[in-house]
């Protein structure tokens, strides 16, 4: 080999090594959310949770929390996470297209987000086909993890767990109040998510001995719900469980008041947590029970919740919401897997995700930790809370051992 060929070879090797170092300066992850459209306020809320998580991972903070005392991914020499957002517009076709774009054009090594189960259903199909891990902490349809996918992992407890929890809440109220609340109505928007919530509620209702007096589906983003509310009113339920996105949650609440539908227990799911729900309905949202996987009241038992909330409030000027908090978790699960893998290859990250074992102390949710089931890849350590709106705030009221304040029962007259 001539001296010039040797120099050329050495230069090539050096440039290759330099390129590898440069490539590790940032690790791209994708995040898909409805940033425009009917649930854009929820999408923005979720985005803020992801952004704060990435800030903590990339920066240095005086916190006893994962990645807070080191800048970036330690095993990759401090490589920073760069999050690239895609706008699903709340549409399944757009969700799939945005996921494909992030993987094939932006070269992300994992994807998080989705929020709406119907959108996640198609987005995860794209990630599965392109063999890139998708880590979900936002959508809850049980059907999503029943497809045998290798590349899809879910952190949040699915609707089967959360539906069971809703009825356990009612049974605990019955026992506490020495009363009976046998008549149940389920009200649900007719997309992938709402249909699965209704299915799970009905399954558990039979298990717990409730009588289903009304089963009322309606079109997502309805503009008039008078007939649906009349059905509920005539059924005279003790408990209404409503699976809704935000625009429907607002419209039904307004119509409930106008038609004086007043069960003893009103339970909302998903849309009732959107900031625009209480901003729009005001005091008419008082005393709704709402499912969640976070409440600021948890700070009494988990001081880290308050510290993370301080960072969030400094960045966004408001307290961290349950939607932001559940989206906050996924980037940490991804960063943990990348750090243990010591690699940005999707297959290495996928393998590390299957071995995830994050303790509950490293989370701001009520989960006992994050560990994925070997078949479904659902988090087997997830659990939900129930909040109640009191004085314009979401307060933790169930499970009773985590409650910050007593619940209010029964649901009062609308003028109260």
ChimeraX attribute file (.defattr): number of C-alpha atoms within 10 A of each C-alpha:
attribute: neighborCount
match mode: 1-to-1
recipient: residues
	/A:1	5
	/A:2	7
	/A:3	8
	/A:4	9
	/A:5	10
	/A:6	11
	/A:7	11
	/A:8	12
	/A:9	12
	/A:10	12
	/A:11	12
	/A:12	12
	/A:13	12
	/A:14	12
	/A:15	12
	/A:16	12
	/A:17	12
	/A:18	12
	/A:19	11
	/A:20	11
	/A:21	14
	/A:22	11
	/A:23	12
	/A:24	19
	/A:25	16
	/A:26	18
	/A:27	22
	/A:28	20
	/A:29	24
	/A:30	24
	/A:31	29
	/A:32	29
	/A:33	29
	/A:34	27
	/A:35	21
	/A:36	15
	/A:37	13
	/A:38	16
	/A:39	22
	/A:40	19
	/A:41	18
	/A:42	25
	/A:43	28
	/A:44	16
	/A:45	21
	/A:46	30
	/A:47	23
	/A:48	22
	/A:49	23
	/A:50	24
	/A:51	19
	/A:52	21
	/A:53	25
	/A:54	21
	/A:55	18
	/A:56	22
	/A:57	27
	/A:58	22
	/A:59	16
	/A:60	14
	/A:61	16
	/A:62	8
	/A:63	13
	/A:64	11
	/A:65	16
	/A:66	17
	/A:67	23
	/A:68	18
	/A:69	16
	/A:70	16
	/A:71	19
	/A:72	26
	/A:73	24
	/A:74	16
	/A:75	13
	/A:76	20
	/A:77	14
	/A:78	18
	/A:79	21
	/A:80	22
	/A:81	23
	/A:82	17
	/A:83	20
	/A:84	15
	/A:85	20
	/A:86	22
	/A:87	21
	/A:88	29
	/A:89	21
	/A:90	25
	/A:91	17
	/A:92	19
	/A:93	14
	/A:94	19
	/A:95	28
	/A:96	21
	/A:97	17
	/A:98	23
	/A:99	32
	/A:100	22
	/A:101	16
	/A:102	23
	/A:103	21
	/A:104	11
	/A:105	9
	/A:106	14
	/A:107	16
	/A:108	24
	/A:109	22
	/A:110	28
	/A:111	29
	/A:112	30
	/A:113	30
	/A:114	33
	/A:115	25
	/A:116	27
	/A:117	23
	/A:118	21
	/A:119	27
	/A:120	32
	/A:121	22
	/A:122	21
	/A:123	26
	/A:124	29
	/A:125	19
	/A:126	21
	/A:127	22
	/A:128	16
	/A:129	11
	/A:130	15
	/A:131	19
	/A:132	24
	/A:133	27
	/A:134	30
	/A:135	26
	/A:136	27
	/A:137	26
	/A:138	28
	/A:139	26
	/A:140	28
	/A:141	23
	/A:142	21
	/A:143	15
	/A:144	24
	/A:145	19
	/A:146	12
	/A:147	13
	/A:148	11
	/A:149	17
	/A:150	19
	/A:151	25
	/A:152	26
	/A:153	27
	/A:154	27
	/A:155	27
	/A:156	29
	/A:157	23
	/A:158	26
	/A:159	24
	/A:160	20
	/A:161	18
	/A:162	25
	/A:163	25
	/A:164	19
	/A:165	21
	/A:166	26
	/A:167	20
	/A:168	16
	/A:169	20
	/A:170	17
	/A:171	19
	/A:172	15
	/A:173	19
	/A:174	14
	/A:175	11
	/A:176	9
	/A:177	11
	/A:178	8
	/A:179	10
	/A:180	12
	/A:181	17
	/A:182	18
	/A:183	19
	/A:184	24
	/A:185	28
	/A:186	23
	/A:187	24
	/A:188	26
	/A:189	23
	/A:190	18
	/A:191	17
	/A:192	19
	/A:193	27
	/A:194	27
	/A:195	16
	/A:196	23
	/A:197	28
	/A:198	25
	/A:199	17
	/A:200	19
	/A:201	25
	/A:202	21
	/A:203	14
	/A:204	19
	/A:205	21
	/A:206	11
	/A:207	11
	/A:208	14
	/A:209	11
	/A:210	18
	/A:211	15
	/A:212	18
	/A:213	19
	/A:214	20
	/A:215	17
	/A:216	18
	/A:217	18
	/A:218	18
	/A:219	13
	/A:220	15
	/A:221	17
	/A:222	12
	/A:223	11
	/A:224	14
	/A:225	15
	/A:226	15
	/A:227	11
	/A:228	17
	/A:229	20
	/A:230	14
	/A:231	15
	/A:232	23
	/A:233	17
	/A:234	11
	/A:235	16
	/A:236	17
	/A:237	23
	/A:238	19
	/A:239	24
	/A:240	23
	/A:241	23
	/A:242	27
	/A:243	26
	/A:244	26
	/A:245	26
	/A:246	24
	/A:247	20
	/A:248	26
	/A:249	25
	/A:250	22
	/A:251	19
	/A:252	22
	/A:253	19
	/A:254	16
	/A:255	18
	/A:256	20
	/A:257	14
	/A:258	11
	/A:259	13
	/A:260	14
	/A:261	19
	/A:262	21
	/A:263	22
	/A:264	14
	/A:265	22
	/A:266	20
	/A:267	23
	/A:268	24
	/A:269	25
	/A:270	24
	/A:271	22
	/A:272	27
	/A:273	23
	/A:274	24
	/A:275	16
	/A:276	17
	/A:277	22
	/A:278	18
	/A:279	12
	/A:280	14
	/A:281	15
	/A:282	12
	/A:283	16
	/A:284	20
	/A:285	24
	/A:286	21
	/A:287	25
	/A:288	22
	/A:289	29
	/A:290	25
	/A:291	24
	/A:292	26
	/A:293	21
	/A:294	25
	/A:295	25
	/A:296	23
	/A:297	20
	/A:298	20
	/A:299	16
	/A:300	13
	/A:301	10
	/A:302	16
	/A:303	12
	/A:304	19
	/A:305	21
	/A:306	18
	/A:307	13
	/A:308	22
	/A:309	19
	/A:310	16
	/A:311	17
	/A:312	22
	/A:313	13
	/A:314	11
	/A:315	13
	/A:316	12
	/A:317	10
	/A:318	11
	/A:319	17
	/A:320	24
	/A:321	22
	/A:322	25
	/A:323	27
	/A:324	25
	/A:325	31
	/A:326	25
	/A:327	31
	/A:328	27
	/A:329	25
	/A:330	27
	/A:331	29
	/A:332	21
	/A:333	21
	/A:334	24
	/A:335	24
	/A:336	22
	/A:337	23
	/A:338	27
	/A:339	22
	/A:340	19
	/A:341	20
	/A:342	17
	/A:343	17
	/A:344	19
	/A:345	13
	/A:346	19
	/A:347	16
	/A:348	16
	/A:349	26
	/A:350	24
	/A:351	17
	/A:352	20
	/A:353	25
	/A:354	18
	/A:355	15
	/A:356	18
	/A:357	17
	/A:358	17
	/A:359	13
	/A:360	15
	/A:361	16
	/A:362	17
	/A:363	22
	/A:364	25
	/A:365	27
	/A:366	20
	/A:367	23
	/A:368	17
	/A:369	21
	/A:370	23
	/A:371	22
	/A:372	21
	/A:373	15
	/A:374	12
	/A:375	13
	/A:376	19
	/A:377	22
	/A:378	24
	/A:379	24
	/A:380	19
	/A:381	20
	/A:382	23
	/A:383	19
	/A:384	24
	/A:385	24
	/A:386	28
	/A:387	31
	/A:388	26
	/A:389	23
	/A:390	18
	/A:391	12
	/A:392	15
	/A:393	15
	/A:394	24
	/A:395	24
	/A:396	28
	/A:397	24
	/A:398	25
	/A:399	16
	/A:400	15
	/A:401	7
	/A:402	16
	/A:403	19
	/A:404	20
	/A:405	15
	/A:406	12
	/A:407	19
	/A:408	16
	/A:409	12
	/A:410	15
	/A:411	18
	/A:412	14
	/A:413	12
	/A:414	15
	/A:415	8
	/A:416	8
